[in-house]
Amino acid sequence: MAGTPRILGVLPDVLHRNGEAASARCHFFESERSPMPRYHFHLVDSQTVADKGGQELPDNATAERVAKQLAERLRGHLPQLRNRNFAVVVTDEDGGRVCRIPIDLSN
């Protein structure tokens, strides 16, 4: 991926500034509830920029909503990703694919 090092430097910042992801985080005592599942938000085209840390979220629907917000932020903050078939692919903690959200609305 041309320009990947620059993207790698910006992607974590965009991920962590995502308001929905930040507000969806929940810390709780294990004795009170089961831990929430961890989702990973990868930036992909012909290769993958992997999200190694992930994000704890309550369910697949929330993860998809966060991915849509992330794709929108990436469109605004990284215009060089447009028209290049980039997408945000969400996987669950077992590596199963939850959804694919294109960076370009036309994809």
Z-matrix of the N, CA and C atoms (Angstrom, degrees):
N
C 1 1.439
C 2 1.515 1 108.60
N 3 1.295 2 117.21 1 116.18
C 4 1.444 3 120.27 2 176.55
C 5 1.517 4 108.85 3 -65.04
N 6 1.315 5 116.30 4 134.24
C 7 1.449 6 120.38 5 178.08
C 8 1.521 7 114.47 6 81.90
N 9 1.317 8 118.09 7 6.82
C 10 1.459 9 120.74 8 -177.57
C 11 1.520 10 113.39 9 -59.55
N 12 1.349 11 121.04 10 -42.83
C 13 1.459 12 118.44 11 -179.17
C 14 1.530 13 112.72 12 -56.33
N 15 1.328 14 117.70 13 -39.36
C 16 1.456 15 120.46 14 179.10
C 17 1.529 16 109.58 15 -67.64
N 18 1.301 17 117.24 16 -38.74
C 19 1.461 18 121.40 17 178.68
C 20 1.522 19 109.58 18 -65.75
N 21 1.314 20 117.60 19 -42.36
C 22 1.456 21 120.99 20 -179.96
C 23 1.520 22 111.35 21 -58.59
N 24 1.333 23 116.94 22 -35.42
C 25 1.452 24 120.48 23 179.76
C 26 1.520 25 112.54 24 -71.06
N 27 1.315 26 119.03 25 -28.62
C 28 1.456 27 123.17 26 -175.27
C 29 1.515 28 111.92 27 -95.41
N 30 1.322 29 118.46 28 -34.57
C 31 1.461 30 121.70 29 -173.78
C 32 1.530 31 113.42 30 -55.70
N 33 1.349 32 119.99 31 -47.39
C 34 1.473 33 117.48 32 179.85
C 35 1.525 34 112.52 33 -60.22
N 36 1.326 35 117.30 34 -37.32
C 37 1.458 36 120.91 35 178.60
C 38 1.521 37 110.57 36 -63.47
N 39 1.317 38 117.13 37 -43.78
C 40 1.466 39 120.72 38 178.97
C 41 1.518 40 109.66 39 -65.13
N 42 1.321 41 117.05 40 -41.02
C 43 1.460 42 120.42 41 178.78
C 44 1.519 43 111.38 42 -60.79
N 45 1.312 44 117.61 43 -44.95
C 46 1.451 45 120.55 44 -174.26
C 47 1.513 46 113.15 45 -80.78
N 48 1.336 47 118.55 46 -16.17
C 49 1.450 48 120.41 47 175.54
C 50 1.517 49 111.04 48 -89.07
N 51 1.301 50 117.01 49 -4.80
C 52 1.457 51 120.76 50 179.81
C 53 1.522 52 108.21 51 -64.32
N 54 1.324 53 116.12 52 114.76
C 55 1.458 54 121.11 53 -175.40
C 56 1.511 55 113.36 54 -59.19
N 57 1.328 56 117.09 55 -41.76
C 58 1.463 57 120.27 56 -178.27
C 59 1.519 58 110.02 57 -64.41
N 60 1.352 59 116.22 58 -43.85
C 61 1.457 60 119.07 59 -179.01
C 62 1.521 61 110.36 60 -63.40
N 63 1.332 62 116.45 61 -41.52
C 64 1.457 63 119.95 62 -179.45
C 65 1.528 64 110.44 63 -65.55
N 66 1.335 65 117.43 64 -43.30
C 67 1.456 66 119.55 65 -178.03
C 68 1.528 67 111.80 66 -73.97
N 69 1.330 68 117.56 67 -22.53
C 70 1.458 69 120.49 68 -178.95
C 71 1.523 70 111.95 69 -80.51
N 72 1.339 71 116.83 70 -15.14
C 73 1.455 72 118.68 71 178.48
C 74 1.521 73 109.03 72 -65.37
N 75 1.288 74 115.75 73 142.16
C 76 1.452 75 118.96 74 -178.74
C 77 1.518 76 108.04 75 -144.08
N 78 1.305 77 116.06 76 126.06
C 79 1.465 78 120.20 77 175.49
C 80 1.523 79 106.83 78 -104.85
N 81 1.301 80 115.77 79 132.54
C 82 1.450 81 119.37 80 -177.73
C 83 1.512 82 108.79 81 -149.00
N 84 1.293 83 115.09 82 166.28
C 85 1.453 84 120.53 83 179.67
C 86 1.516 85 109.15 84 -83.67
N 87 1.337 86 115.56 85 135.80
C 88 1.459 87 119.98 86 -178.72
C 89 1.523 88 111.67 87 -59.62
N 90 1.316 89 117.29 88 -30.18
C 91 1.460 90 119.36 89 -178.51
C 92 1.535 91 111.96 90 -68.92
N 93 1.356 92 117.58 91 -22.30
C 94 1.451 93 120.87 92 -178.07
C 95 1.521 94 113.40 93 -90.85
N 96 1.326 95 117.83 94 -38.22
C 97 1.467 96 121.75 95 -175.88
C 98 1.526 97 110.63 96 -144.85
N 99 1.311 98 114.73 97 162.39
C 100 1.460 99 119.54 98 172.31
C 101 1.519 100 108.40 99 -77.64
N 102 1.319 101 117.86 100 149.26
C 103 1.461 102 119.16 101 177.77
C 104 1.531 103 111.02 102 -63.40
N 105 1.322 104 115.00 103 148.24
C 106 1.463 105 119.50 104 177.00
C 107 1.523 106 109.35 105 -74.83
N 108 1.331 107 116.58 106 154.11
C 109 1.466 108 119.34 107 177.04
C 110 1.526 109 110.94 108 -67.58
N 111 1.317 110 115.96 109 153.71
C 112 1.460 111 122.66 110 178.99
C 113 1.527 112 108.17 111 -103.35
N 114 1.321 113 115.54 112 131.50
C 115 1.460 114 122.77 113 178.55
C 116 1.523 115 108.95 114 -115.90
N 117 1.331 116 115.63 115 147.79
C 118 1.465 117 121.96 116 179.27
C 119 1.525 118 108.47 117 -117.60
N 120 1.329 119 115.59 118 136.20
C 121 1.459 120 123.20 119 -176.75
C 122 1.523 121 108.03 120 -112.77
N 123 1.336 122 116.29 121 99.93
C 124 1.455 123 122.29 122 -175.70
C 125 1.528 124 110.12 123 -97.45
N 126 1.321 125 115.73 124 143.02
C 127 1.460 126 121.17 125 172.63
C 128 1.516 127 106.51 126 -96.75
N 129 1.335 128 117.43 127 122.55
C 130 1.459 129 120.44 128 -175.13
C 131 1.522 130 111.53 129 -130.97
N 132 1.324 131 115.47 130 148.23
C 133 1.468 132 125.06 131 160.87
C 134 1.511 133 103.57 132 -137.35
N 135 1.312 134 119.78 133 -112.63
C 136 1.461 135 119.18 134 175.30
C 137 1.529 136 110.57 135 -80.83
N 138 1.330 137 117.00 136 -13.80
C 139 1.458 138 123.90 137 175.74
C 140 1.529 139 107.94 138 -128.66
N 141 1.317 140 115.91 139 176.00
C 142 1.461 141 120.28 140 -178.50
C 143 1.515 142 111.11 141 -121.14
N 144 1.331 143 116.13 142 133.66
C 145 1.461 144 121.81 143 166.93
C 146 1.522 145 104.02 144 -100.07
N 147 1.328 146 115.94 145 105.08
C 148 1.460 147 121.32 146 -170.15
C 149 1.523 148 112.31 147 -80.21
N 150 1.304 149 114.73 148 142.24
C 151 1.458 150 123.64 149 171.88
C 152 1.521 151 105.95 150 -91.27
N 153 1.311 152 117.01 151 102.48
C 154 1.468 153 121.19 152 -175.05
C 155 1.524 154 113.11 153 -78.30
N 156 1.338 155 117.50 154 -30.82
C 157 1.462 156 120.19 155 -174.91
C 158 1.508 157 113.98 156 -83.49
N 159 1.306 158 116.60 157 -42.67
C 160 1.451 159 120.32 158 -179.37
C 161 1.508 160 112.87 159 79.78
N 162 1.320 161 114.67 160 -178.02
C 163 1.455 162 122.67 161 -175.83
C 164 1.519 163 108.28 162 -144.88
N 165 1.313 164 118.00 163 129.49
C 166 1.464 165 120.65 164 175.66
C 167 1.521 166 108.43 165 -80.61
N 168 1.319 167 115.24 166 125.96
C 169 1.461 168 122.12 167 -179.97
C 170 1.526 169 108.49 168 -139.69
N 171 1.321 170 117.34 169 156.46
C 172 1.471 171 119.12 170 -174.59
C 173 1.524 172 115.53 171 -69.27
N 174 1.372 173 118.42 172 -31.62
C 175 1.466 174 118.45 173 -175.01
C 176 1.526 175 111.11 174 -164.77
N 177 1.344 176 115.09 175 174.81
C 178 1.466 177 121.66 176 -178.47
C 179 1.530 178 112.27 177 -61.48
N 180 1.325 179 117.15 178 -38.47
C 181 1.469 180 120.28 179 -178.77
C 182 1.526 181 110.77 180 -63.11
N 183 1.310 182 117.52 181 -40.26
C 184 1.462 183 120.93 182 177.45
C 185 1.518 184 110.19 183 -67.01
N 186 1.326 185 117.20 184 -41.17
C 187 1.463 186 120.96 185 178.72
C 188 1.528 187 110.50 186 -61.56
N 189 1.316 188 117.47 187 -40.57
C 190 1.468 189 120.30 188 178.29
C 191 1.525 190 110.79 189 -65.85
N 192 1.312 191 116.87 190 -41.17
C 193 1.472 192 120.68 191 178.57
C 194 1.533 193 110.74 192 -62.66
N 195 1.324 194 117.20 193 -42.18
C 196 1.464 195 121.67 194 177.46
C 197 1.524 196 109.99 195 -63.88
N 198 1.339 197 117.96 196 -40.73
C 199 1.471 198 121.59 197 179.04
C 200 1.523 199 110.94 198 -62.20
N 201 1.333 200 117.42 199 -40.38
C 202 1.466 201 120.46 200 177.76
C 203 1.520 202 110.81 201 -63.84
N 204 1.320 203 117.37 202 -41.76
C 205 1.457 204 120.92 203 177.36
C 206 1.521 205 111.23 204 -65.19
N 207 1.330 206 116.28 205 -39.49
C 208 1.459 207 120.66 206 178.06
C 209 1.524 208 110.93 207 -63.93
N 210 1.337 209 117.56 208 -44.61
C 211 1.466 210 121.08 209 178.62
C 212 1.529 211 110.42 210 -59.84
N 213 1.314 212 116.66 211 -40.31
C 214 1.467 213 120.72 212 178.48
C 215 1.530 214 110.82 213 -64.11
N 216 1.334 215 116.82 214 -42.90
C 217 1.472 216 120.37 215 177.91
C 218 1.531 217 110.78 216 -63.89
N 219 1.327 218 116.58 217 -42.23
C 220 1.465 219 120.07 218 -179.78
C 221 1.524 220 110.73 219 -63.11
N 222 1.343 221 117.05 220 -39.94
C 223 1.477 222 120.24 221 176.35
C 224 1.522 223 110.24 222 -57.30
N 225 1.314 224 116.97 223 -40.95
C 226 1.455 225 121.07 224 -177.87
C 227 1.518 226 113.77 225 -77.54
N 228 1.333 227 117.20 226 -40.40
C 229 1.461 228 121.31 227 -174.59
C 230 1.519 229 114.17 228 -88.22
N 231 1.317 230 117.52 229 -25.34
C 232 1.471 231 121.32 230 -176.90
C 233 1.527 232 109.94 231 -130.45
N 234 1.330 233 117.38 232 72.41
C 235 1.463 234 119.73 233 -177.22
C 236 1.526 235 113.08 234 -60.63
N 237 1.329 236 117.87 235 -19.98
C 238 1.468 237 120.31 236 179.03
C 239 1.532 238 112.10 237 -67.23
N 240 1.320 239 117.63 238 -10.96
C 241 1.470 240 120.57 239 177.10
C 242 1.522 241 112.24 240 -83.44
N 243 1.309 242 117.39 241 -15.95
C 244 1.466 243 121.14 242 -177.55
C 245 1.528 244 111.22 243 -67.06
N 246 1.322 245 115.04 244 148.54
C 247 1.467 246 123.04 245 177.41
C 248 1.522 247 113.16 246 58.02
N 249 1.321 248 117.29 247 30.24
C 250 1.469 249 121.04 248 179.68
C 251 1.523 250 111.09 249 -130.72
N 252 1.330 251 117.45 250 15.56
C 253 1.467 252 123.06 251 176.22
C 254 1.529 253 114.39 252 64.28
N 255 1.327 254 117.70 253 28.62
C 256 1.459 255 120.41 254 174.20
C 257 1.526 256 109.68 255 -77.88
N 258 1.329 257 115.14 256 150.59
C 259 1.456 258 121.37 257 176.67
C 260 1.521 259 108.98 258 -149.07
N 261 1.310 260 115.35 259 159.75
C 262 1.462 261 121.98 260 170.39
C 263 1.524 262 105.51 261 -98.54
N 264 1.318 263 116.11 262 120.95
C 265 1.465 264 121.23 263 177.36
C 266 1.520 265 107.30 264 -110.74
N 267 1.321 266 115.21 265 126.13
C 268 1.461 267 121.31 266 -179.86
C 269 1.518 268 108.52 267 -101.18
N 270 1.331 269 114.93 268 131.59
C 271 1.462 270 120.66 269 174.45
C 272 1.522 271 108.56 270 -123.01
N 273 1.338 272 115.06 271 153.05
C 274 1.456 273 118.98 272 176.76
C 275 1.520 274 109.67 273 -85.41
N 276 1.317 275 116.28 274 -178.89
C 277 1.462 276 120.03 275 -175.21
C 278 1.533 277 113.29 276 -65.43
N 279 1.323 278 117.30 277 -17.61
C 280 1.465 279 120.93 278 176.87
C 281 1.521 280 112.61 279 -93.59
N 282 1.346 281 116.90 280 1.37
C 283 1.460 282 120.90 281 -179.41
C 284 1.516 283 114.19 282 90.12
N 285 1.324 284 117.45 283 0.67
C 286 1.468 285 120.96 284 178.31
C 287 1.519 286 110.86 285 -73.14
N 288 1.327 287 116.07 286 139.11
C 289 1.459 288 121.31 287 -178.63
C 290 1.525 289 110.98 288 -75.02
N 291 1.333 290 115.94 289 128.32
C 292 1.462 291 122.36 290 179.38
C 293 1.516 292 110.11 291 -97.04
N 294 1.338 293 117.23 292 -46.42
C 295 1.464 294 120.60 293 179.21
C 296 1.530 295 109.84 294 -165.22
N 297 1.335 296 114.13 295 165.90
C 298 1.470 297 122.79 296 174.76
C 299 1.520 298 107.02 297 -130.67
N 300 1.337 299 116.39 298 120.56
C 301 1.450 300 122.03 299 -179.50
C 302 1.527 301 108.56 300 -115.63
N 303 1.326 302 118.48 301 113.40
C 304 1.467 303 120.65 302 -179.63
C 305 1.529 304 111.53 303 -65.87
N 306 1.321 305 116.03 304 145.17
C 307 1.457 306 120.86 305 175.03
C 308 1.534 307 108.22 306 -69.78
N 309 1.318 308 116.10 307 -42.07
C 310 1.470 309 120.53 308 176.38
C 311 1.520 310 108.60 309 -85.61
N 312 1.298 311 116.18 310 134.47
C 313 1.464 312 120.51 311 179.94
C 314 1.527 313 111.89 312 -64.48
N 315 1.324 314 116.92 313 -24.05
C 316 1.458 315 120.77 314 -176.71
C 317 1.524 316 113.10 315 -80.45
N 318 1.339 317 119.20 316 -11.48
C 319 1.470 318 121.58 317 -176.65
C 320 1.504 319 111.80 318 -84.21
